[in-house]
C-alpha cells in the first residue's frame, strides 16, 4: 500500500514538472519583465488610481460623478480621501503580499515556474482593470460634460 502511494505521488510530481515550463512561459508572455517591475507597476498604477479618483471627484465638470466601487464608496463616506487612500493601499498591499506568498510557497516546494506564474496571474488582471479605471477617471475629469 505504501509503495502504491509513493508511486502515485512520484507520478503526480513528474506530471507537474512537465507542466511547469508551460505555465512559466505563458506568465512570461503576460509579463516578460522581472517580478520586481510588476510590483513597481502595480504600486504606480494604484497611486495613479488614487490621484485620478481624487481629480475626477473634485475637478469634474459633471456633478453626478461618484465612486462606484462598494469598498471605495464606503471608505470615501467614512473618512474622505485620506481614508479612501489608506483602504486602497491596504488592499493593494494585501494583494501583493498574497502574490509573494504564493510565489514563495511554490518555490519552496520546488516549483519556481508555477510560483512565477501564480505571481503574474494574480497581479496582471488587477493592473488591466486599474488601467481601465484610471482611463475612465481621466475621461470623467476632462470630458465630463460629454461623458
C-alpha positions in Angstrom: 0.0 0.0 0.0 2.8 2.4 0.9 4.6 1.7 -2.4 1.4 2.4 -4.3 1.0 5.8 -2.6 4.7 6.7 -3.2 4.4 5.6 -6.8 1.3 7.8 -7.4 3.0 10.8 -5.7 6.1 10.4 -7.8 3.9 10.2 -11.0 2.0 13.3 -9.9 5.2 15.3 -9.3 6.6 14.2 -12.7 3.3 15.3 -14.4 3.5 18.7 -12.6 7.2 19.1 -13.5 6.2 18.5 -17.2 3.6 21.3 -17.0 5.7 23.8 -15.1 7.7 25.2 -18.0 4.5 25.9 -20.0 3.0 27.9 -17.1 6.2 29.8 -16.7 6.4 30.5 -20.4 2.8 31.8 -20.5 3.5 34.0 -17.5 6.5 35.5 -19.4 4.1 36.2 -22.3 1.8 38.1 -20.0 4.7 39.9 -18.1 8.1 39.5 -19.8 10.0 41.6 -17.3 11.2 40.8 -13.7 8.6 40.4 -11.0 10.0 43.4 -9.1 9.0 45.6 -12.1 5.5 44.2 -11.8 5.3 45.2 -8.1 6.5 48.7 -9.1 4.0 48.9 -11.9 1.1 47.8 -9.6 2.1 50.3 -7.0 2.4 53.1 -9.5 -1.0 52.2 -11.0 -2.6 52.2 -7.5 -1.1 55.7 -6.8 -2.3 56.9 -10.2 -5.8 55.5 -9.5 -5.9 57.4 -6.2 -4.8 60.7 -7.9 -7.2 60.2 -10.8 -10.1 59.4 -8.5 -9.4 62.5 -6.4 -9.3 64.7 -9.5 -12.4 63.1 -11.1 -14.4 63.6 -7.9 -13.2 67.1 -7.3 -12.5 68.7 -10.7 -15.0 67.0 -12.9 -17.5 69.3 -14.7 -20.1 66.6 -14.3 -21.8 66.9 -10.8 -23.0 63.4 -10.8 -19.6 61.7 -10.6 -19.3 59.3 -7.7 -17.2 56.4 -6.6 -19.0 53.2 -7.8 -16.9 50.5 -6.0 -18.6 49.3 -2.8 -15.5 49.4 -0.6 -14.2 52.6 -2.1 -17.6 54.4 -1.8 -17.8 53.2 1.8 -14.3 54.4 2.6 -15.0 57.8 1.0 -18.1 58.3 3.0 -16.5 57.0 6.2 -13.4 59.2 6.2 -12.9 61.1 3.0 -10.0 60.8 0.7 -7.3 60.1 3.3 -9.3 57.1 4.5 -10.0 56.0 0.9 -6.3 56.2 0.1 -5.5 54.1 3.2 -8.1 51.5 2.4 -6.9 51.2 -1.2 -3.2 50.9 -0.2 -4.1 48.3 2.3 -5.9 46.3 -0.3 -3.0 46.6 -2.8 -0.5 45.6 -0.1 -2.6 42.6 0.8 -2.8 41.5 -2.9 0.9 42.0 -3.3 1.6 40.0 -0.1 -0.7 37.1 -1.3 1.1 37.0 -4.6 4.5 37.0 -2.9 3.5 34.2 -0.5 2.1 32.1 -3.4 5.3 32.5 -5.3 7.4 31.7 -2.2 5.4 28.6 -1.4 5.7 27.2 -4.9 9.4 27.9 -4.9 9.8 26.2 -1.5 8.1 23.1 -2.8 10.4 23.0 -5.9 8.1 24.6 -8.5 9.6 28.1 -9.2 7.9 28.2 -12.6 4.5 27.8 -11.0 5.5 30.4 -8.4 6.2 33.0 -11.1 3.0 32.1 -12.9 0.9 32.4 -9.7 2.6 35.8 -9.0 1.9 37.1 -12.5 -1.6 35.6 -12.8 -2.6 37.3 -9.5 -1.3 40.8 -10.4 -1.7 41.2 -14.1 -5.6 41.1 -14.1 -5.5 43.8 -11.4 -3.3 46.0 -13.5 -5.5 45.7 -16.5 -8.6 46.6 -14.5 -6.9 49.5 -12.8 -5.6 50.9 -16.1 -9.2 51.0 -17.3 -10.3 52.7 -14.1 -7.6 55.3 -14.4 -8.5 55.9 -18.1 -12.2 56.3 -17.1 -11.3 58.7 -14.3 -9.4 60.8 -16.8 -12.3 60.8 -19.2 -14.7 61.8 -16.5 -12.5 64.6 -15.3 -11.7 66.2 -18.5 -14.6 65.2 -20.8 -17.3 65.0 -18.1 -19.7 67.2 -20.0 -19.6 64.9 -23.0 -19.5 61.7 -21.0 
